[in-house]
Amino acid sequence: MENLPQLTPEAAAELVKEGLTIMVGGFGMTGNPVALLHALADTGTAGLTYIGNNVGEVGLGGGRLLRNSQIKKIVGSFFTSNPEAVAAVQNGEIEFEILPQGSLAEAIRAGGAGIAGFYTKTGAGTILSNDTETRSFGGHPYVFVKGLRADVALIRAWQADQAGNLVYRMTERNFNPLMATAADLVIVEAEHIVPVGSIEPNDIHTPGCYVDVLVEAKTSPELLGTSAELIAPAKKLHDSRDKIAERALVELKAGDVVNLGVGIPTLIADLIGPNSKIVLHTENGMLGVGPKPKHGGAMTYPVNASKVPVTAQPGSSYFDSAASFAMIRGGHIDVAVMGGLQVDELGNLANWAAPGKPLLGVGGGMDLAMGAKQLIVTMQHVGPEGSPKIVPHCTLPLTAEGVVDLIITDLGVFSFHSGKLTLIELMPGVSIAKVRALTSATFEERINPNQE
């Protein structure tokens, strides 16, 4: 095998020309080719279309290109983690295209495999399916998603040999292996470059035939942004959010593969005991998520979907984003626990677009809502302004239609018994009169008479 060119970050960045479409690996700042992106920022090359899950953080990674006005359009899944991206969209400075995270991963995989596109249930019936071809398969609507390719892919690996064979580390894998297949020119930033033959064939994640240029660059905590170090949360009193999380834990059984969304669901992770045999999945590419470490960050530990450092349980595994969402869409996740902004009488869920906020942060919620075998929504019963969140019809942009199985709030527990919204349990100290007063949806009551 021939050795590939090895360039400095600065020389490699010169290969990216004005107006090109680039793919950028990473989930948050983990697995992100920061040295390449910062070198590209120094070139001033502009008019770029940027495909990535997110656009780095403020002033970091893709965030530096954004700050320099080098990006013409962003295509991805979760841009709200960078407030400067939100401001750029609101000010009309850049174009944007938002995709559910699983659809983004699969679109890149399809592009790299020479597949024009695919149909998925994710996003059907939501505003993201507007002006998109929709077909019915088995009586269900499916949305067509085109495959994605780029002129240049900038990706990050932990180890590369001189022939371009790559190894990724922990949850740094994410979108990187997919993007390595889906661009005309693939530039790899690697922590270590080793001689050919130093990596066992069984250990190679990306074969060298996909790679064109190698760059050796070391990462450091200051390049990992908010994932650099675990920040201990401020001590707080046991509040209604904890009570909701404790009640949700009751629904999880030994052997369940469970995905926990952001917000209240993340509190459940701290309640799961080491002998529970509940297996936690995170959509950025890990099965067997353990508790947060006492200290440390992404230099040492994997991160979860909230970009928070976590530990790995015995028997855990890492994989790329396409494999992760194949688990979700393929029905291999037993339970998804998600937050909610609204749930209505038909079991429709709205949880990704808050009132008055730009529609820039869909993430993996649509995929999870459609793909999990059971969907539990945990949320406060009313919003900050006191308006009910269990409503006759969702007025906020939908995450998915007819998918909710159970709602757990600080006032009670609702199921969809025989397809009808049904109150089945009151939280301790809560009267049924209060639930009736603060729920605008029509619901049936099947609670224990002792609770009334």
MARDODREN-628097 format. One line per 4 residues: number of its first residue (from 1); their letters; for each residue x, y, z of C-alpha. Coordinates in steps of 0.1 Angstrom, whole numbers, padded with zeros to 4 digits. Layout:
NUM	A	X:Y:Z; ...
***
This chain:
1	MENL	0000:0000:0000; 0012:0035:-0009; 0017:0061:0018; -0007:0090:0015
5	PQLT	0004:0127:0016; 0009:0141:0051; 0004:0178:0053; 0003:0204:0080
9	PEAA	-0032:0217:0089; -0024:0249:0071; -0014:0232:0038; -0044:0209:0040
13	AELV	-0068:0238:0045; -0055:0254:0012; -0071:0224:-0006; -0106:0237:0003
17	KEGL	-0116:0262:-0023; -0142:0290:-0023; -0178:0279:-0028; -0173:0242:-0021
21	TIMV	-0195:0219:0000; -0177:0205:0030; -0187:0178:0054; -0174:0181:0090
25	GGFG	-0173:0152:0114; -0180:0154:0151; -0208:0155:0176; -0205:0187:0195
29	MTGN	-0167:0191:0198; -0159:0154:0202; -0145:0138:0171; -0143:0173:0156
33	PVAL	-0113:0182:0133; -0106:0214:0151; -0071:0220:0139; -0082:0217:0103
37	LHAL	-0112:0240:0108; -0091:0267:0126; -0065:0265:0097; -0094:0269:0072
41	ADTG	-0107:0299:0092; -0073:0315:0088; -0074:0312:0050; -0105:0333:0047
45	TAGL	-0120:0309:0021; -0157:0317:0019; -0190:0308:0003; -0189:0273:0019
49	TYIG	-0218:0250:0024; -0212:0233:0057; -0227:0198:0064; -0225:0186:0099
53	NNVG	-0245:0177:0129; -0238:0211:0144; -0216:0241:0138; -0191:0237:0166
57	EVGL	-0194:0261:0196; -0189:0298:0198; -0155:0305:0183; -0145:0269:0182
61	GGGR	-0144:0245:0152; -0170:0254:0127; -0180:0282:0150; -0148:0300:0139
65	LLRN	-0158:0298:0102; -0192:0310:0111; -0178:0340:0130; -0156:0349:0100
69	SQIK	-0187:0348:0076; -0171:0320:0056; -0202:0298:0056; -0230:0304:0031
73	KIVG	-0253:0276:0041; -0255:0251:0070; -0271:0217:0066; -0275:0196:0097
77	SFFT	-0295:0186:0127; -0288:0207:0158; -0276:0242:0155; -0290:0257:0187
81	SNPE	-0259:0247:0207; -0241:0276:0190; -0260:0309:0197; -0240:0326:0169
85	AVAA	-0255:0302:0144; -0290:0310:0157; -0282:0347:0154; -0268:0343:0119
89	VQNG	-0300:0326:0107; -0323:0351:0124; -0304:0379:0108; -0306:0363:0073
93	EIEF	-0268:0360:0071; -0268:0323:0062; -0292:0298:0046; -0300:0267:0065
97	EILP	-0315:0232:0060; -0325:0212:0090; -0328:0174:0091; -0336:0149:0118
101	QGSL	-0303:0135:0131; -0310:0100:0120; -0320:0111:0085; -0288:0132:0083
105	AEAI	-0267:0102:0092; -0285:0079:0068; -0284:0105:0040; -0246:0107:0043
109	RAGG	-0243:0069:0044; -0265:0067:0013; -0244:0093:-0005; -0213:0074:0003
113	AGIA	-0228:0042:-0009; -0240:0055:-0043; -0276:0054:-0032; -0298:0083:-0045
117	GFYT	-0320:0084:-0013; -0343:0065:0009; -0378:0067:0025; -0383:0070:0063
121	KTGA	-0412:0074:0087; -0392:0100:0106; -0405:0135:0100; -0438:0123:0084
125	GTIL	-0466:0147:0093; -0443:0174:0106; -0433:0207:0090; -0400:0191:0079
129	SNDT	-0420:0170:0054; -0435:0201:0038; -0425:0202:0001; -0410:0167:0003
133	ETRS	-0421:0136:-0016; -0442:0113:0007; -0453:0078:-0002; -0473:0052:0017
137	FGGH	-0458:0018:0026; -0478:-0007:0046; -0504:0020:0053; -0478:0044:0068
141	PYVF	-0465:0076:0053; -0428:0077:0045; -0407:0108:0036; -0381:0107:0009
145	VKGL	-0346:0119:0019; -0319:0125:-0007; -0284:0111:-0002; -0258:0137:0006
149	RADV	-0223:0141:-0008; -0197:0168:-0005; -0166:0181:-0023; -0144:0178:0007
153	ALIR	-0148:0159:0040; -0128:0171:0071; -0129:0143:0096; -0111:0133:0129
157	AWQA	-0096:0099:0138; -0077:0088:0168; -0052:0068:0148; -0042:0065:0112
161	DQAG	-0016:0045:0095; 0004:0060:0066; -0019:0043:0041; -0050:0060:0055
165	NLVY	-0065:0031:0075; -0084:0047:0105; -0093:0039:0141; -0117:0061:0161
169	RMTE	-0119:0064:0198; -0150:0060:0220; -0179:0083:0210; -0155:0103:0187
173	RNFN	-0167:0080:0159; -0202:0095:0154; -0204:0110:0118; -0167:0105:0109
177	PLMA	-0168:0071:0092; -0199:0080:0072; -0184:0112:0059; -0152:0094:0050
181	TAAD	-0172:0076:0023; -0192:0106:0010; -0168:0132:-0004; -0145:0136:-0034
185	LVIV	-0116:0146:-0012; -0112:0133:0023; -0088:0150:0047; -0082:0132:0080
189	EAEH	-0070:0149:0111; -0055:0122:0133; -0041:0122:0169; -0015:0097:0159
193	IVPV	-0001:0086:0125; 0017:0053:0126; 0036:0031:0100; 0016:0007:0078
197	GSIE	0011:-0026:0096; 0010:-0011:0131; -0028:-0014:0132; -0043:-0049:0133
201	PNDI	-0067:-0054:0103; -0095:-0064:0128; -0091:-0030:0145; -0095:-0008:0114
205	HTPG	-0128:0011:0113; -0123:0030:0080; -0102:0014:0052; -0076:0036:0036
209	CYVD	-0092:0036:0001; -0115:0063:0013; -0088:0087:0025; -0067:0111:0004
213	VLVE	-0047:0133:0028; -0035:0129:0064; -0028:0156:0090; -0014:0148:0124
217	AKTS	-0028:0172:0151; -0031:0168:0188; -0063:0177:0207; -0064:0194:0241
221	PELL	-0091:0202:0266; -0094:0238:0254; -0104:0224:0219; -0132:0203:0234
225	GTSA	-0155:0231:0245; -0182:0223:0269; -0172:0186:0269; -0137:0193:0282
229	ELIA	-0145:0188:0318; -0174:0176:0338; -0191:0204:0356; -0207:0194:0388
233	PAKK	-0243:0206:0390; -0253:0230:0418; -0269:0212:0447; -0306:0216:0447
237	LHDS	-0336:0205:0468; -0356:0175:0458; -0382:0190:0435; -0410:0180:0412
241	RDKI	-0386:0172:0383; -0370:0145:0405; -0403:0131:0414; -0412:0128:0377
245	AERA	-0379:0110:0370; -0385:0086:0400; -0419:0077:0387; -0406:0072:0351
249	LVEL	-0379:0048:0365; -0407:0025:0377; -0416:0019:0340; -0381:0006:0331
253	KAGD	-0374:-0031:0335; -0343:-0053:0337; -0330:-0060:0302; -0347:-0029:0286
257	VVNL	-0326:-0009:0261; -0335:0027:0270; -0327:0061:0254; -0330:0091:0277
261	GVGI	-0337:0125:0261; -0325:0158:0275; -0341:0176:0304; -0360:0156:0330
265	PTLI	-0352:0122:0314; -0314:0128:0321; -0323:0127:0358; -0333:0091:0355
269	ADLI	-0297:0081:0347; -0286:0091:0382; -0313:0069:0397; -0305:0037:0379
273	GPNS	-0286:0013:0402; -0255:-0007:0390; -0275:-0040:0393; -0306:-0028:0375
277	KIVL	-0296:-0045:0342; -0311:-0015:0323; -0290:-0008:0292; -0287:0029:0283
281	HTEN	-0283:0039:0246; -0271:0073:0234; -0277:0083:0198; -0242:0097:0193
285	GMLG	-0230:0061:0192; -0228:0041:0225; -0247:0013:0241; -0241:0006:0278
289	VGPK	-0238:0042:0291; -0227:0043:0328; -0229:0071:0354; -0210:0104:0351
293	PKHG	-0174:0102:0363; -0165:0120:0395; -0142:0143:0375; -0126:0144:0340
297	GAMT	-0139:0151:0305; -0139:0140:0269; -0101:0136:0268; -0106:0105:0289
301	YPVN	-0143:0095:0287; -0170:0091:0261; -0199:0116:0261; -0236:0112:0259
305	ASKV	-0261:0130:0236; -0261:0160:0260; -0223:0161:0253; -0217:0153:0290
309	PVTA	-0188:0130:0299; -0200:0095:0311; -0185:0062:0319; -0188:0029:0300
313	QPGS	-0205:-0001:0317; -0190:-0036:0313; -0201:-0049:0280; -0206:-0015:0264
317	SYFD	-0200:-0008:0227; -0193:0021:0204; -0206:0026:0168; -0212:0053:0143
321	SAAS	-0243:0075:0140; -0258:0055:0111; -0256:0023:0131; -0270:0041:0162
325	FAMI	-0301:0054:0143; -0306:0020:0126; -0310:0006:0162; -0336:0033:0168
329	RGGH	-0355:0031:0135; -0353:-0007:0134; -0372:-0011:0167; -0342:-0022:0188
333	IDVA	-0348:0005:0215; -0373:-0008:0240; -0381:0025:0257; -0375:0062:0248
337	VMGG	-0381:0087:0276; -0384:0122:0262; -0393:0157:0274; -0424:0174:0260
341	LQVD	-0437:0209:0253; -0472:0196:0243; -0490:0163:0241; -0525:0161:0227
345	ELGN	-0555:0138:0229; -0543:0118:0198; -0509:0111:0213; -0492:0136:0191
349	LANW	-0459:0150:0205; -0444:0185:0201; -0410:0188:0219; -0384:0204:0196
353	AAPG	-0396:0239:0188; -0404:0263:0217; -0427:0292:0211; -0409:0321:0194
357	KPLL	-0377:0302:0190; -0360:0294:0156; -0366:0259:0142; -0329:0249:0143
361	GVGG	-0326:0221:0169; -0345:0190:0159; -0317:0165:0169; -0326:0129:0172
365	GMDL	-0361:0133:0188; -0381:0126:0157; -0363:0093:0151; -0367:0082:0187
369	AMGA	-0404:0091:0188; -0411:0071:0157; -0387:0042:0163; -0388:0033:0200
373	KQLI	-0412:0004:0210; -0425:0025:0239; -0425:0063:0242; -0428:0079:0277
377	VTMQ	-0430:0117:0279; -0419:0134:0311; -0428:0170:0316; -0442:0196:0340
381	HVGP	-0480:0197:0337; -0481:0234:0328; -0457:0257:0311; -0438:0286:0328
385	EGSP	-0467:0309:0321; -0492:0284:0336; -0507:0272:0303; -0516:0235:0301
389	KIVP	-0492:0212:0282; -0517:0183:0278; -0539:0199:0251; -0568:0190:0227
393	HCTL	-0545:0196:0197; -0508:0205:0196; -0503:0240:0184; -0465:0238:0183
397	PLTA	-0445:0221:0155; -0450:0183:0158; -0422:0159:0166; -0443:0129:0156
401	EGVV	-0479:0119:0152; -0497:0094:0175; -0466:0080:0192; -0470:0087:0229
405	DLII	-0477:0057:0252; -0474:0073:0286; -0473:0108:0300; -0458:0115:0335
409	TDLG	-0461:0150:0349; -0458:0165:0384; -0495:0160:0388; -0503:0126:0374
413	VFSF	-0497:0098:0350; -0517:0094:0317; -0519:0065:0293; -0537:0060:0260
417	HSGK	-0560:0032:0271; -0577:0018:0241; -0564:0048:0221; -0580:0074:0245
421	LTLI	-0561:0098:0268; -0567:0084:0303; -0556:0095:0337; -0544:0064:0356
425	ELMP	-0526:0078:0386; -0523:0109:0407; -0489:0121:0421; -0488:0121:0459
429	GVSI	-0507:0150:0474; -0524:0160:0441; -0562:0162:0439; -0581:0151:0408
433	AKVR	-0597:0185:0408; -0563:0202:0403; -0556:0179:0373; -0589:0186:0358
437	ALTS	-0584:0224:0362; -0549:0223:0346; -0556:0200:0317; -0572:0215:0286
441	ATFE	-0575:0181:0268; -0605:0158:0273; -0595:0127:0292; -0610:0096:0308
445	ERIN	-0603:0087:0345; -0593:0052:0356; -0574:0059:0388; -0574:0039:0420
449	PNQE	-0605:0051:0441; -0582:0054:0471; -0564:0083:0453; -0595:0104:0446
***
